[in-house]
Structures are given as structure tokens and as C-alpha cells.
Amino acid sequence: RVRRRLGGLGVGLRLPAYLGSKLGLLSFIGMVQCVLLLAIVRAGCRLDGPWQPMLLGLFLSTLVGTSLGLLISSLARSSEVAISLVPIVILPMVVLGGMMQPPHQMERPARTLAQLVPSRWAFELSVSNEATHRHKDANSVPAPDLAEAFFPKDNRSQATTSLAVLFANVCVLLIGTLSVLRSRDVHL
């Protein structure tokens, strides 16, 4: 058993159990938020794609964000440091995510970095899913491919690839968090 100092009290916890409890609660809250967001956006924006893949993509994105937050929290020595690290981590995800500038139009170094950013895969998964399932209008005119401007068909990944990359991000971030917590382990 590992003894950790949490909130000034010596508490006997195993690190995987500690991390699992945090991830479990935060994941539950994230799932509730994803369901509410999807219900509101589907109704308000009249999305045509099936809700299950959309919810799965949103939930995996939530898990990536939660895992990233846990990693930042484990790296930071105080809440002030953690809060100051968040923008440094989030800004590259916004810039390289594909919405501001499509990945295929980025310079080579930025395009390579974009492949590592989870927001790029979550965005591609969302717009590709909607583009695939967009219905034709009453005159049988095909609906425009919403993903084409960001991810042309010849550069588009399969949904399973995007899901796998997001899942891999969760795993890497959680392993990183566990490693940082182990390195800071306090034996009393």
C-alpha cells in the first residue's frame, strides 16, 4: 500500500485506485454533460448524423480532456501553477485542431504537430460523421459535404482511426499521470 499526503492527512491509497476514483467521478460528470450538449445541439442545429457515434466521440474527447487535466494537476505543485499551465496546453489544441486552418493547408511542421493533437481527431470525427449522414433535401440534391473544407475526402481518416487515436491519447495521458504520481510517492 502507498501512503499519500492528501489535504494534509496521511491517507493509505493505491495510486491506480486513487486515479481511478478521480477518473470515474469526472467521467460520469463528463458523460452527463456530453448527453446534455448533444441533445441541445442536435435539436438546435438539426444534426443528421446518428447520435451514438457522436456521443462516443464527445465522450472520448471528454476523457482526453479529463486525463489531460489530471496530468496537469499531478505535474503542478499548487493550484495556481496548474491554472497557469492550462492555457499553455489548450492554445496549441485550438490552433492545431483544424477549425482555424485545415490541417491539409498547414505548413509541414504544423501539420505533423496537428496529428498529435487530440482536438484535431475529435473535430475530424465530428464533421466527418455529420457529412456522411447528411440527408438529401426534397429535390434530391445532395447536401454539401461539411467536412470537405477541413478534411478533403482524399485526406480524411476513418472514424475508427479517430476513435483509436483519441483512446490512445487517454491511455498515454493516464499512464503519464500515474508515472508522475509514482515519482512523487511519499512513503511514511
C-alpha positions in Angstrom: 0.0 0.0 0.0 1.1 3.5 -0.7 0.6 6.3 1.8 -0.1 9.6 0.1 -0.4 13.1 1.7 -3.7 14.4 0.5 -5.1 17.6 2.0 -2.6 17.4 4.9 -3.8 14.0 6.0 -1.9 10.7 5.6 -4.3 8.5 3.6 -3.5 5.0 2.6 -4.4 4.6 -1.1 -3.1 2.7 -4.0 -2.3 5.1 -6.9 -4.4 3.2 -9.5 -7.4 3.3 -7.1 -6.8 7.0 -6.4 -6.6 7.8 -10.1 -9.5 5.5 -11.0 -11.8 7.2 -8.4 -11.0 10.6 -9.8 -11.4 9.5 -13.4 -14.6 7.6 -12.6 -16.3 10.6 -11.0 -15.1 13.1 -13.5 -16.1 10.7 -16.4 -19.6 10.4 -15.1 -20.0 14.1 -14.8 -18.5 14.5 -18.3 -20.9 11.9 -19.8 -23.9 13.8 -18.3 -22.5 17.0 -19.9 -22.0 15.2 -23.3 -25.6 13.9 -23.3 -27.0 17.3 -22.5 -24.7 19.0 -25.1 -25.6 16.5 -27.8 -29.3 16.8 -27.0 -29.3 20.6 -27.2 -27.0 20.8 -30.3 -28.9 18.1 -32.2 -32.2 19.8 -31.7 -30.9 23.4 -32.2 -28.7 22.7 -35.2 -30.7 19.8 -36.7 -27.8 17.5 -37.0 -28.5 14.4 -39.1 -25.8 12.0 -38.0 -26.6 9.1 -35.7 -26.3 10.1 -32.0 -24.4 7.1 -30.8 -21.1 7.8 -32.7 -21.5 11.5 -31.9 -21.9 10.7 -28.2 -18.9 8.2 -28.3 -16.7 10.9 -30.0 -17.8 13.5 -27.5 -17.2 11.2 -24.5 -13.8 10.1 -25.7 -12.9 13.8 -26.2 -14.1 14.4 -22.6 -11.9 11.6 -21.4 -8.9 13.1 -23.2 -9.6 16.5 -21.5 -10.2 14.8 -18.1 -6.9 12.8 -18.5 -5.1 15.9 -19.5 -6.4 17.8 -16.5 -5.3 15.0 -14.2 -1.9 15.0 -15.7 -1.6 18.8 -15.3 -2.8 18.5 -11.8 -0.2 15.8 -11.0 2.6 17.9 -12.5 1.7 21.1 -10.7 2.8 21.7 -7.2 -0.1 24.1 -6.5 -3.4 25.0 -8.0 -2.0 28.3 -9.1 0.6 26.6 -11.2 -2.0 24.2 -12.6 -4.2 27.0 -13.6 -1.3 28.8 -15.3 -0.4 25.7 -17.3 -3.9 25.2 -18.8 -3.7 27.9 -21.4 -0.3 26.8 -22.5 -1.7 23.3 -23.2 -5.1 24.4 -24.6 -3.8 27.1 -27.1 -1.9 24.6 -29.3 -5.0 22.4 -29.4 -7.2 25.3 -30.5 -4.7 26.4 -33.2 -3.8 22.9 -34.5 -7.3 21.4 -34.1 -8.2 22.0 -37.7 -11.0 24.6 -37.5 -8.9 27.7 -37.7 -6.8 26.4 -40.5 -7.5 23.0 -42.1 -4.6 20.5 -41.5 -4.0 19.9 -45.2 -3.3 23.7 -45.6 -0.8 23.9 -42.7 2.9 24.0 -43.2 4.6 20.7 -42.8 5.8 21.1 -39.2 2.4 22.4 -38.1 0.6 19.6 -40.0 2.9 17.0 -38.2 2.1 18.5 -34.8 -1.6 18.6 -35.7 -1.5 14.8 -36.0 -0.6 14.7 -32.3 -3.3 17.0 -31.1 -6.5 15.2 -29.8 -8.7 18.2 -30.8 -7.9 17.6 -34.5 -9.1 14.0 -34.3 -12.2 14.9 -32.3 -13.1 17.7 -34.8 -12.5 15.4 -37.8 -14.6 12.7 -36.3 -17.5 15.1 -35.7 -17.6 16.8 -39.1 -16.9 13.6 -41.0 -19.7 11.8 -39.1 -22.2 14.6 -39.9 -21.0 14.8 -43.5 -21.5 11.1 -44.0 -25.0 11.1 -42.7 -26.3 14.4 -44.0 -29.6 13.8 -45.8 -30.6 15.0 -49.2 -33.2 17.7 -49.5 -36.6 17.2 -51.0 -35.3 17.9 -54.6 -32.8 15.0 -54.3 -29.9 17.5 -54.3 -27.1 16.0 -52.3 -26.3 18.0 -49.2 -22.9 19.7 -49.1 -20.1 17.8 -47.5 -19.4 19.8 -44.4 -16.1 18.1 -43.8 -14.6 18.8 -47.3 -13.3 22.2 -46.5 -11.4 20.9 -43.4 -10.7 17.3 -44.3 -10.9 16.6 -48.0 -12.0 13.1 -48.9 -8.5 12.1 -50.1 -7.1 13.2 -46.7 -9.9 12.0 -44.4 -9.3 9.3 -41.8 -11.7 6.5 -41.0 -13.9 7.1 -37.9 -12.2 4.1 -36.3 -8.8 5.7 -36.7 -10.0 8.9 -35.0 -11.6 6.9 -32.2 -8.4 4.8 -31.8 -6.2 8.0 -31.6 -8.4 9.6 -29.0 -8.4 6.4 -27.0 -4.6 6.2 -27.3 -4.4 9.8 -26.1 -6.4 8.9 -23.0 -4.1 5.9 -22.3 -0.9 7.8 -22.7 -2.1 10.7 -20.5 -3.3 8.4 -17.8 0.0 6.5 -17.9 1.8 9.8 -17.7 -0.3 10.8 -14.7 0.3 7.6 -12.9 4.1 7.9 -13.6 4.2 11.4 -12.2 2.2 10.4 -9.1 4.6 7.4 -8.6 7.6 9.6 -8.9 6.1 11.9 -6.2 5.1 9.0 -4.0 5.6 9.7 -0.3 6.4 6.7 1.9 5.7 7.3 5.6 
